[in-house]
């Protein structure tokens, strides 16, 4: 274990990267070397229902190193960036009080961006306004709903619903709150942002191999159990988990197993490609690392400086 500077109690390691780039393994290695604890920054791994398909750390891995915000919410619960940031702030404080190093890891660029740069505060929405927005959407349809509550930048259904909820509760458009000065969840902290960036061929190979491993570990049965428990799964964010819809299509007989694997792997590779592009253009201070050895060296230099 390297000799850590005493000021490291205010230092945080962030690990980002495309899906299947090796983020979790790097986080565990750094945590073992530096008395660290790991915080999830993936919007889907926060749910408890699909741990295999969402590639959550195994129970064995979590027993070796403290992991936070993995599998803690049910699919029915709605989790926003703001909620996640509040939880992270509390957990970081706890970890640092234990003289450990917080290591925040995930592929959700939006979560990480808001953590570093801050977020405009939007009031918490009462459940009655959420239901009112959903009912209104069902009543007037997407196009009319977008005319009333969206703009050319808001097309996604969930974002439109969010804009409507805010307006119904506050009487103000969501843009009003988004234009307010951002507030940081973590003040007086030093960040090092590591982005695992192996070659695209390597990531694509990892994507294919990982999905095969998920199937071997029981991903199909996991999805089957979930859709039986939640037949209205289309309404939940967890349904965005890579490979989920392809496995559902296989289970209901629309495609065979070969087609399922092909489509899921292709979708995962396409998503990884978008992530690579996103991280390239969204952060001013980011350390792109070809491999975990390079990332490990940068992190250790940061901690001892």
C-alpha positions in Angstrom: 0.0 0.0 0.0 1.5 3.4 -1.0 2.1 6.0 1.7 -1.0 8.2 1.4 -0.8 11.9 2.1 -2.8 13.0 5.1 -4.8 15.4 2.9 -6.2 12.3 1.1 -9.1 12.5 3.6 -10.5 15.0 1.1 -9.6 13.2 -2.1 -12.0 11.2 -4.2 -11.2 8.9 -7.1 -13.8 8.7 -10.0 -13.6 5.9 -12.5 -15.7 6.1 -15.6 -15.6 4.4 -19.0 -17.7 2.5 -21.5 -19.5 -0.7 -20.5 -17.2 -3.7 -20.2 -14.1 -1.6 -20.1 -13.0 -3.0 -16.7 -14.1 -0.2 -14.3 -15.3 -2.5 -11.5 -12.1 -4.6 -11.4 -10.0 -1.4 -11.4 -12.1 0.0 -8.5 -11.7 -3.1 -6.4 -7.9 -3.2 -7.0 -7.6 0.5 -6.0 -9.7 0.0 -3.0 -7.6 -3.0 -1.9 -4.4 -1.0 -2.3 -5.5 2.2 -0.7 -8.0 1.4 2.0 -10.9 2.5 -0.2 -14.6 2.0 -0.4 -16.6 1.9 -3.7 -19.7 3.9 -4.6 -21.9 3.1 -7.5 -22.4 5.7 -10.3 -24.5 3.5 -12.6 -28.2 4.4 -12.9 -29.3 0.8 -13.4 -27.0 -1.1 -11.0 -28.7 0.9 -8.2 -31.8 -1.4 -8.7 -32.0 -4.8 -7.0 -34.0 -6.8 -9.6 -31.4 -7.6 -12.3 -28.0 -7.9 -10.6 -26.6 -10.3 -13.2 -27.8 -8.5 -16.3 -26.8 -5.1 -14.9 -23.3 -6.4 -14.1 -23.3 -5.6 -10.5 -20.3 -6.7 -8.4 -20.7 -10.2 -7.1 -21.6 -10.9 -3.5 -18.1 -12.2 -3.0 -16.6 -9.0 -4.3 -18.8 -6.9 -2.1 -17.8 -9.0 0.9 -14.2 -8.1 0.3 -14.6 -4.3 -0.1 -17.3 -2.0 1.2 -19.7 -1.3 -1.7 -22.5 1.3 -1.6 -25.6 2.0 -3.7 -25.7 -1.3 -5.5 -29.1 -3.1 -5.6 -30.7 -0.9 -3.0 -34.0 0.1 -4.7 -36.8 -1.8 -6.2 -37.7 -1.4 -9.9 -40.9 0.6 -9.0 -38.9 3.3 -7.3 -38.0 6.4 -9.3 -34.4 7.6 -8.8 -33.1 10.9 -10.1 -29.6 12.4 -10.3 -30.5 14.7 -7.4 -31.5 11.8 -5.2 -28.3 9.9 -6.1 -26.1 13.0 -5.3 -27.6 13.4 -1.9 -26.9 9.8 -1.1 -23.4 10.0 -2.4 -22.7 13.1 -0.3 -23.8 11.2 2.9 -21.8 8.1 2.0 -18.6 10.1 1.1 -18.8 11.8 4.5 -19.1 8.4 6.2 -16.2 6.8 4.3 -13.9 9.8 5.0 -14.8 9.7 8.7 -13.5 6.1 8.6 -10.2 7.4 7.0 -10.9 5.6 3.8 -10.8 6.7 0.2 -14.1 7.1 -1.7 -13.9 5.5 -5.2 -16.9 6.4 -7.3 -17.3 4.1 -10.3 -19.8 3.9 -13.2 -20.6 4.5 -16.8 -23.3 7.0 -16.3 -21.7 10.2 -17.6 -24.6 12.4 -16.5 -24.2 11.3 -12.9 -20.5 11.9 -12.9 -20.8 15.2 -14.7 -23.3 16.5 -12.1 -21.1 15.2 -9.3 -18.1 17.2 -10.5 -19.8 20.3 -11.9 -22.9 20.5 -9.7 -26.6 20.5 -10.5 -29.4 23.0 -10.6 -31.7 22.4 -7.7 -35.2 21.3 -8.7 -37.9 20.8 -6.0 -38.8 17.3 -5.0 -42.0 16.3 -6.7 -45.0 15.0 -4.8 -46.3 11.6 -6.0 -49.7 13.1 -6.9 -48.1 15.3 -9.5 -46.2 12.3 -11.0 -49.4 10.4 -11.4 -51.1 13.5 -12.8 -48.4 13.9 -15.4 -48.6 10.2 -16.4 -52.3 10.3 -16.7 -52.2 13.4 -18.8 -49.6 11.8 -21.1 -51.8 8.8 -21.6 -54.8 11.0 -22.3 -53.4 13.5 -24.9 -50.5 11.5 -26.4 -46.8 12.2 -27.0 -47.1 14.9 -29.7 -49.6 17.1 -27.8 -47.8 16.5 -24.5 -44.5 17.7 -26.1 -46.2 20.8 -27.4 -47.4 21.7 -24.0 -44.4 20.7 -21.8 -41.4 20.2 -24.0 -39.4 21.9 -26.7 -37.2 20.8 -29.5 -34.6 19.6 -27.0 -37.0 17.4 -25.0 -38.1 14.4 -27.0 -37.6 11.5 -24.5 -40.8 10.5 -22.7 -39.3 10.4 -19.3 -37.8 13.9 -19.7 -41.1 15.2 -20.9 -42.9 13.7 -17.9 -40.2 15.3 -15.6 -40.8 18.7 -17.2 -44.6 18.3 -16.7 -44.2 17.2 -13.1 -42.1 20.2 -12.3 -44.6 22.6 -14.0 -47.6 21.1 -12.2 -46.0 21.4 -8.8 -44.2 24.8 -9.2 -46.0 26.6 -12.0 -42.6 27.2 -13.6 -41.0 25.5 -16.5 -38.1 23.2 -15.8 -35.8 25.5 -17.8 -36.2 28.1 -15.0 -34.6 25.8 -12.5 -32.0 24.5 -15.0 -30.7 28.0 -15.6 -30.0 28.6 -11.9 -26.4 28.4 -10.7 -25.5 24.8 -10.1 -24.9 23.6 -6.6 -22.2 21.0 -5.8 -23.1 18.0 -3.6 -19.5 17.7 -2.5 -17.6 20.9 -1.5 -13.9 21.2 -0.6 -12.9 17.9 -2.3 -10.2 17.0 -4.7 -11.2 14.7 -7.6 -9.1 12.6 -9.9 -11.2 11.4 -12.8 -9.9 8.3 -14.5 -11.5 7.1 -17.7 -10.7 3.5 -18.8 -10.3 3.8 -22.5 -9.0 0.5 -24.1 -9.3 0.0 -27.8 -12.7 -0.3 -29.3 -11.9 -3.8 -30.5 -11.0 -4.8 -26.9 -14.3 -3.3 -25.5 -16.3 -5.0 -28.2 -14.7 -8.3 -27.4 -15.4 -7.8 -23.7 -19.1 -6.9 -24.5 -19.6 -10.2 -26.3 -17.8 -12.3 -23.7 -19.6 -10.6 -20.8 -23.1 -11.2 -22.2 -22.2 -14.9 -22.7 -21.1 -15.0 -19.1 -24.3 -13.4 -17.9 -26.3 -16.0 -19.7 -24.3 -18.7 -18.1 -24.8 -17.1 -14.7 -28.6 -17.1 -15.1 -29.6 -13.8 -16.8 -32.4 -15.4 -18.7 -34.0 -16.9 -15.5 -33.4 -13.5 -13.8 -35.3 -11.7 -16.5 -38.1 -14.3 -16.5 -38.6 -14.0 -12.8 -38.7 -10.2 -13.0 -41.3 -9.9 -15.7 -43.5 -12.4 -13.9 -43.2 -10.2 -10.8 -43.6 -6.9 -12.7 -45.7 -7.4 -15.9 -45.8 -3.6 -16.3 -42.0 -3.6 -16.6 -42.1 -1.2 -19.6 -42.8 1.6 -17.2 -39.6 1.2 -15.2 -36.2 2.6 -15.8 -34.6 -0.9 -15.1 -36.1 -2.0 -18.4 -33.3 0.0 -20.1 -30.7 -2.6 -18.9 -28.7 -3.8 -21.8 -29.9 -7.1 -23.1 -33.2 -7.0 -21.2 -35.6 -6.5 -24.2 -33.7 -9.1 -26.3 -34.1 -11.7 -23.5 -37.8 -10.8 -23.2 -38.2 -11.2 -26.9 -36.6 -14.6 -26.6 -38.8 -15.6 -23.7 -42.0 -14.8 -25.5 -40.8 -16.6 -28.7 -40.3 -13.6 -31.0 -36.7 -14.5 -31.6 -34.5 -17.5 -31.1 -31.5 -17.7 -28.8 -28.9 -17.0 -31.5 -30.8 -13.9 -32.6 -31.1 -12.8 -28.9 -27.3 -13.0 -28.5 -26.6 -11.2 -31.7 -29.0 -8.4 -31.1 -28.0 -7.9 -27.4 -24.3 -7.9 -28.2 -24.8 -5.4 -31.1 -26.9 -3.1 -28.9 -24.2 -3.3 -26.1 -21.4 -2.4 -28.6 -23.4 0.5 -30.0 -24.0 1.8 -26.4 -20.3 1.5 -25.6 -19.5 3.5 -28.8 -21.8 6.3 -27.7 -20.3 6.3 -24.2 -16.8 6.6 -25.6 -17.8 9.6 -27.7 -19.7 11.2 -24.8 -16.8 11.0 -22.4 -14.4 12.4 -25.0 -16.4 15.7 -25.2 -18.0 16.3 -21.8 -15.2 16.7 -19.4 -12.4 19.3 -19.2 -10.3 17.4 -16.6 -10.2 13.7 -17.3 -7.4 11.2 -17.5 -7.9 8.8 -20.4 -6.2 5.5 -19.6 -5.4 2.8 -22.1 -5.4 0.1 -19.4 -5.8 -0.4 -15.6 -2.0 -0.2 -15.0 -1.9 3.3 -16.3 -5.0 4.3 -14.3 -3.6 2.7 -11.2 -0.3 4.7 -11.5 -2.2 8.0 -11.9 -4.5 7.3 -9.0 -1.6 6.4 -6.6 0.3 9.6 -7.7 -2.8 11.6 -6.9 -3.1 10.1 -3.4 0.5 10.6 -2.4 0.8 14.1 -3.7 
